[in-house]
Amino acid sequence: MNPNTDYMEIMNSVRSKTFTFFEEIADIFTFIQVIIKETFSRDFEFKEFFYQCFQIGYKTLPLIAITGTIMGLVLTIQSRPVLADFGAVSMLPGMIAVSLIREMGPVITALICAGKIGSGIGAELSSMKVTEQIDAMELSSTNPIRYLVVTRILAATLMLPVLVLYADLLGILGSWAGANIKGDVTFILFFSQAFSHVGFIDFIPAFIKTFLFGAVIGFVGSYKGYHAGKGTASVGEAAHSSVVQASLLIIIVDMIAVQITDMFI
């Protein structure tokens, strides 16, 4: 084998991947610019927006209900023996409430939604791309960005905080059920102890970052679906990459949000 030939092939591969990376970055910023412009346009698609809120919010409630309840139940069962060793079982409701509201509730709910909502948006838009429905919308003077993308991103951004609040509430309810497996705590006493340890400094930052999580899920799913290839295999690729990249970005956004929050506490 010729070393010079191998070197040239490696360099060409590096150049190609580098060019592809920067080209995608440019496409992302262009996509964001178009989305911002269409979001504040006069002809906003309110009917489609409310339909997407129903699809993203209401139809995800059963999954979030199961996830939130099990999350609080498992966390209680795992934490109770450790606290009992230190004689601090009375701190269990407050610890569970703070853990769920500040970190576990928003992040786990967002990751679950990335799997359901992100993959759904990516698969739906990519299938429309493959079947040329998006091209047909452009020919019929319907703006596909405004109708398909903006409505889904805004719906995900506004619905995810609601789903997180729902998961937090059911998580604390599941924690109360878990505490009564080996104990006897009344519903009112458990909730009063739980929320006595929760302040605005715990709730507000966690609530704000849920909007960012929703925007990430909606944007990644829309971008991957809208820019899918022409083959049928691109539908699966768009759904898969939507979940993976949205989940990764959620963790990164959460890390940045935690660092910013710690600066002001």
N, C-alpha and C positions, 0 to 999 in steps of 0.2 A: 504493500500500500504506500502511496505517495504522501509523505507528511504534509507537503504544501497543499495538496488537495483536501486532506482532512481539515487543515487549519482554515482554508477558505470556506468549507462547508459550515464549520462551527461559527465563523464570523458572520456568514450570510444568515444563519439561523438566529444569531443574537440580534442582528440588525432588523430582521423581519419581526421578531417578537417585541423589540423595543418600539418599532414603528407602530405595530398593532396596539401596544399599550397606550402610547400617547394619542393615537387616533381615537381610541375608546374614551379616553379622558376628555378629549375635545367634544366627542359626541354627547357625553354626559352633561357637560356644561351647556352645550347648545340645547339639549333636551330640557334642562332646568329653566333656561331662559324662556323657551317657548311655553312651558307650563305656567310660569309666573305671569307671562303676558296674557294667556288665555284664562287664567284664574280670575283676573280682574276685568275681563271683557263684559260687555253689556249683555250679550246673549248667553248668559250662564244657563246650563242645563239643570234646572232645579228638579225636574221630574226624575231624571236619571240619577241625580245625586241622592234623593230620598230613597230611590229603589236600591241603590248600592249601600246606603246606610242600613236598610232592612236586611240585605243579603249578608253584609259583613258583621253587623251587630246582632240582630235578633237570631239569625240562624247559627251563630257561634255560641250562644248562651248555654246550650246543653253541655257542650264540650268544656267550656270554662267552668261551669258549675261542678262537674265531676272533678276537674283538675284542682280547683280551689279547695273543695272539701277534702280531698285526699291529701293535698299539700298540708293543710292545717292539722289533719288527723295524724299523719306520719311524723310531722315535726314535733307534735306533742308527745307521741309515744316514744320517740327517740330521746327527747330532752328530759322527760320526767324522771327517769332513774338517776341521771347525772345530778339534777337539782336536788333530788331526795337525799343523795349522799352528802350534800353540803347543807341540808336542812333549809333549802330555799324553794320549796315547792310553791309557796305563796307568790313567788316571782314569775311563775310559769305563764299566767295570762298576759302580763305586760311584756315579757320577752317574746312571746309568740306574736303579739300584736305589732310590736316595733319591727320584728324581723319581716313579717309579711308586708307591712305597709311601706317600709323603707326600701326593701331590696327584693325579697323573694317573690312577692306578689307581682310587681311590675315586670321583672325580668322573665320569670317562668311563663307568665301569661303572654308576654310579647313573643317568646320563643314558640309557644304553642300556636299563636296566631300567625307567626311567620310560616309555620308548616301548613296551616289550613288556608289562611287568607292569601299569603304571598304566592303559594303554589297555584291557588285557584285563579288569581289575577294573571299570573304568568301563562298558565295553560290556556285560559280563555282568550287572551289577546293574541297569543301565538297561533292558536287555531284559526282565529279570524284573519291573521296575517297569511297563513298558509292557504286558506280558502279564498283569499283575495276580497274578503268583505271590507277590509279597511280601504283598499283601493276603490271599491265601489262607493264607499261613503265619500271619498274625496271627489269622485266624478259627479256625485249627486249634490255637491256644494255643502256637504255636512263636514264640519271640522272634526276629524277623529280624535285629535288631542283634547279638544274641549269636551267632547261627548264621552270618550272612553277613558282617557287618562286622568284628567283633572277631577272628574267626579269620583273616581276610585281612590285617588290619593287623599282627597279631602274627607271622604267617607271613612277611610282607614284612620286618618289622623284624629277625627272627632269621636269615632266609636271605640278605639282602643282604651282611652281613659275610662270610659263607662264600663268596659269589660274588666279592666283592672280593679275598679271599685267593687264590682260584683264578685270578683274572685277573692278580694281581701275580706269582704263580709262573710262569704261562705267559708273561707279559710279559718276565720275566727270561730265560726259556728262549728266547723269540723274539729277545731281544737277543743272546744267545750265538750263535744261528744267524746273525744279521746281522753280528756281529763276525767270524765265520769266512768271510764272503764275500770279504773282502780281507785276511784275516789267518789266523792259525793259533793259536787259543787253546783249550786243553783245557777240558773241562766242569768239572772240579774246580777248576782255577785260576780260571776266570771267576767261579764262584759264591763261592769264598773271597774274591776281591777285591771282589765285589759286596756281600756281607754284612758285610765288615769295616768298611764305612763306614756301616752302619745300626745305630742304637741304639734304645733304648726310647723316647727322646724323639721319634724319627721314627715309630715304629710305633704307640704307644699312642694319641696324639691322632687319628691317621688312622683307627685301628680304631674308636674311640668314635664318631666322626662318621658312620661307615657305618650305625650303628643309627638315627641321626637321619634319614639319607637314606631308609632302608627305611620308617621310620614315616611320613615325608612322602609317599612313593609310595603306600603302602597307604591312608593317610587321604584323600588327595586323590582317588584313584580310587574309594574307597568313598563319599565324600561326593557326588561328582558323579554317580555311578551311582544312589545311593539317592535323591537329590533330582532325578532326571531328570523331564522332562515326560511327558505322556501320549502324544504322537505318536511315530511310528516315527523321525522325524528326530532326536528327542532322543537316540537311541542313538548316532548318529554325533557329535552335539554333546558328549555326555558323554565319549566316548572321546577326542575331540580336545582338549577343555578339560582333561581329566585329564593328558594328556601335556604340554601347554603350561604349565599352572600348576605341576605337579610339577617340571618342569625348571627353571622360574624359582625356585621355593622351594629347590631343591637348591643352586643357585648362591648364593642369599642365605644359606642355612645354612652353606655352605662359607666364605663371606666372613667371617661372624661367628666361625666356629670357628677360622679362621686368625688373626684378630685376638686372640682369647682365648689361643690357643697362644703367639703371639708375646709376650704379656705375661708368661708364665712361663718363657720360654727366656732 
